[in-house]
Amino acid sequence: MTYTVVFSPRVRDQIIALNAYIAETASPRIADRYTDAIASFCFSLATFPERGTRRDDIRPGVRVTNYRKRSVIAFTVDTQAEQVTILGVFYGGQDYEAALEPVVA
C-alpha cells in the first residue's frame, strides 16, 4: 500500500526559511541539496509511514522522526485515507514540541 504525502501550508514556509538560512551560512547549492533531500525523505513516508516515534504527549497521532540528526520532521498518518500529512520541519534544535501543541481557545 502506498500513502499520499501532503504538506501542511506552514511546511512550505519552514523549508523556504531553512533554505535561506543554509544558503546564508553555507552556500545556495548546499541549501538546495539539503532541502531537496528533506522533501524526498518526506515523500518516502508514502511507502513506510509509521516510522519515527509516536508523540501523543504533544498532540494525538503525531509522529516525529529525525533527518540527518539536524532536522525533526513531524507528521500524522491517516490509515483510513491512506495519507501522511507533514506538519512541520524543524531545524537545529527548534522547539518543535511547543510549535505542535494544539491551540487552546
Contacts in CASP RR format, 6 or more apart in sequence:
PFRMAT RR
TARGET T0000
AUTHOR 0000-0000-0000
METHOD contacts of the structure
MODEL  1
MTYTVVFSPRVRDQIIALNAYIAETASPRIADRYTDAIASFCFSLATFPE
RGTRRDDIRPGVRVTNYRKRSVIAFTVDTQAEQVTILGVFYGGQDYEAAL
EPVVA
1 82 0 8 1.000
2 46 0 8 1.000
2 47 0 8 1.000
2 82 0 8 1.000
3 45 0 8 1.000
3 46 0 8 1.000
3 47 0 8 1.000
3 49 0 8 1.000
3 77 0 8 1.000
3 82 0 8 1.000
3 83 0 8 1.000
3 84 0 8 1.000
4 46 0 8 1.000
4 81 0 8 1.000
4 82 0 8 1.000
4 83 0 8 1.000
4 84 0 8 1.000
5 42 0 8 1.000
5 43 0 8 1.000
5 45 0 8 1.000
5 46 0 8 1.000
5 83 0 8 1.000
5 84 0 8 1.000
5 86 0 8 1.000
6 83 0 8 1.000
6 84 0 8 1.000
6 85 0 8 1.000
6 86 0 8 1.000
7 42 0 8 1.000
7 85 0 8 1.000
7 86 0 8 1.000
8 85 0 8 1.000
8 86 0 8 1.000
8 87 0 8 1.000
8 88 0 8 1.000
10 87 0 8 1.000
10 88 0 8 1.000
11 86 0 8 1.000
11 87 0 8 1.000
11 88 0 8 1.000
11 89 0 8 1.000
14 88 0 8 1.000
14 89 0 8 1.000
14 90 0 8 1.000
15 35 0 8 1.000
15 38 0 8 1.000
15 39 0 8 1.000
15 89 0 8 1.000
18 31 0 8 1.000
18 34 0 8 1.000
18 35 0 8 1.000
18 38 0 8 1.000
18 71 0 8 1.000
18 89 0 8 1.000
18 91 0 8 1.000
19 31 0 8 1.000
19 32 0 8 1.000
19 34 0 8 1.000
19 35 0 8 1.000
20 31 0 8 1.000
21 31 0 8 1.000
21 91 0 8 1.000
22 30 0 8 1.000
22 31 0 8 1.000
22 34 0 8 1.000
22 35 0 8 1.000
23 30 0 8 1.000
23 31 0 8 1.000
23 32 0 8 1.000
37 67 0 8 1.000
37 68 0 8 1.000
38 67 0 8 1.000
38 71 0 8 1.000
38 73 0 8 1.000
38 89 0 8 1.000
41 67 0 8 1.000
41 73 0 8 1.000
42 73 0 8 1.000
42 75 0 8 1.000
42 84 0 8 1.000
42 86 0 8 1.000
42 89 0 8 1.000
45 51 0 8 1.000
45 75 0 8 1.000
45 84 0 8 1.000
45 86 0 8 1.000
46 84 0 8 1.000
49 75 0 8 1.000
49 77 0 8 1.000
49 84 0 8 1.000
50 63 0 8 1.000
50 77 0 8 1.000
51 63 0 8 1.000
51 65 0 8 1.000
52 63 0 8 1.000
52 64 0 8 1.000
52 65 0 8 1.000
53 63 0 8 1.000
53 64 0 8 1.000
53 65 0 8 1.000
54 61 0 8 1.000
54 62 0 8 1.000
54 63 0 8 1.000
55 61 0 8 1.000
55 62 0 8 1.000
55 63 0 8 1.000
55 64 0 8 1.000
55 74 0 8 1.000
55 97 0 8 1.000
55 100 0 8 1.000
56 62 0 8 1.000
58 97 0 8 1.000
58 100 0 8 1.000
58 101 0 8 1.000
59 100 0 8 1.000
59 101 0 8 1.000
59 102 0 8 1.000
61 76 0 8 1.000
61 77 0 8 1.000
62 74 0 8 1.000
62 75 0 8 1.000
62 76 0 8 1.000
62 87 0 8 1.000
62 100 0 8 1.000
63 74 0 8 1.000
63 75 0 8 1.000
63 76 0 8 1.000
63 77 0 8 1.000
64 72 0 8 1.000
64 73 0 8 1.000
64 74 0 8 1.000
64 75 0 8 1.000
64 96 0 8 1.000
65 72 0 8 1.000
65 73 0 8 1.000
65 75 0 8 1.000
66 72 0 8 1.000
66 73 0 8 1.000
67 73 0 8 1.000
70 91 0 8 1.000
70 92 0 8 1.000
71 89 0 8 1.000
71 90 0 8 1.000
71 91 0 8 1.000
71 92 0 8 1.000
72 89 0 8 1.000
72 90 0 8 1.000
72 91 0 8 1.000
72 93 0 8 1.000
72 94 0 8 1.000
72 96 0 8 1.000
73 86 0 8 1.000
73 88 0 8 1.000
73 89 0 8 1.000
73 90 0 8 1.000
74 86 0 8 1.000
74 87 0 8 1.000
74 88 0 8 1.000
74 89 0 8 1.000
74 90 0 8 1.000
74 96 0 8 1.000
74 100 0 8 1.000
75 84 0 8 1.000
75 85 0 8 1.000
75 86 0 8 1.000
75 87 0 8 1.000
75 88 0 8 1.000
76 84 0 8 1.000
76 85 0 8 1.000
76 87 0 8 1.000
77 83 0 8 1.000
77 84 0 8 1.000
78 84 0 8 1.000
78 85 0 8 1.000
87 100 0 8 1.000
88 96 0 8 1.000
88 99 0 8 1.000
88 100 0 8 1.000
90 96 0 8 1.000
90 99 0 8 1.000
END
